[in-house]
Amino acid sequence: MAGSRSSDGEKERRSSANSSRRKNETMKVILTDPQVLDCYICCEPLSVPVYQCENGHISCSSCCSKVQNKCPSCSLAIGYMRCRAIEKVLESIKMPCQNSRYGCKTTTNLNQINEHETLCPYQPCSCPLSDCSYVDSAEYLSSHFRKRHQDSAKSISYNSRFTICLNSDDKYCIFQAENDGVLFVLSYSFETFGDAVTLNRIGPRSSEKKFCYDIKAKSQGSVLSLLSVAKEIQRWTEDPPSKGSLLIPNEFFGSSSAQTILEIRIWPSR
């Protein structure tokens, strides 16, 4: 009998130890259908608090009021009973940022991953040259461009005004800052009433460092000027410049001129 009690006690200790380890361990699982954690109403990923009707249909809290607390799947009341089990699942799921390959080490809750990735400082940026497929974080892209395409960009210094001449068939011009390697793209397109010019910076949307720019077009005593903040883009395309461009009317430089001459200055806002 003594031996039996000793054996039972050993089993209990082992069971308790295993239970304690499970509480502290991370278990990797494969979610074969991520949509099971989507709201039944808006089909977006669920976030806490989660509500359910008596039939078990689940919804995010904001959608309950949108449907007047009537489940669209079965017409029963929804928005009054929390689904604690799903809430615990959501709070326990951690996902790595999809930009981990570009250097991001963030791991966050499932319902927060989209918000993080939208503002992730490691957002991939594409080389602005159409014949180059290089993609990486803005920092590594700057290094790549300086090593591989140095002759394809005009080197600039912040707060120093410089002049460029654009021919009628030019669509863009690339600038790279001397001190930190930041890349800028000046887009140039022909519109109905004139030429549109704008400046973008290649970098993540979440960048805390903003850049201002000043573009001036001068001709026969007249001056057109645009003072603005460069928009962050992750991939340059030949789409028409966005609103906020400098519009240079037709004939501003004279009918005989085949070039557009611009004075540009770029500087960090802070």
C-alpha angles and dihedrals in degrees: 000000000000090000091050093051090049090051092049091049091051091052091051092050091049092047091049092048092049091048091051092050092050090055091056099039128092114229119206115218135177116230104207094185113032090181090077086078093053125105112262090224110041096019090225123129111284122248131192126302098053122184132199139193123229090269091057099252107150132214141174115253096250093056094054092069092043090062094040090251092295116127108237090209099056107359093241122134116280132180100055104076120063120219099222095175094059091043090056090048091051092048092050098050114094123186131193117234113263087232091067089110088062095050107278112138097182120129116184144164118292093245092051100045096089092052091049095047091050090058099029112139089215095063108149116253125198127226107259093225110098094219094054122079097189114139126179143119116310091255095055092040090058090051091047093051093048092051100040108025106026092134092053095067136057111239112229139184121220117256091013117117116227136179128230131184118214122198122216093259096049116112102176145359127208125219127190123195114236099219104043104013096237112165125225129184122207108205120206125187139165115242132182096267100030147309122319120212127184138161127224132181120224106230146095120304090236095060111138091200110082128190128215124204139191122205122189130185115193129190133159094339095315122114130197115192138183124191113188148134118263114247117229114240128178097202129025118221133176092249116133113278116270125249113290093059126138107252113209110196121230114270092020090127093036130267092270095056117101094182138068112218117202136180113212136186126183128187139163112260093220 
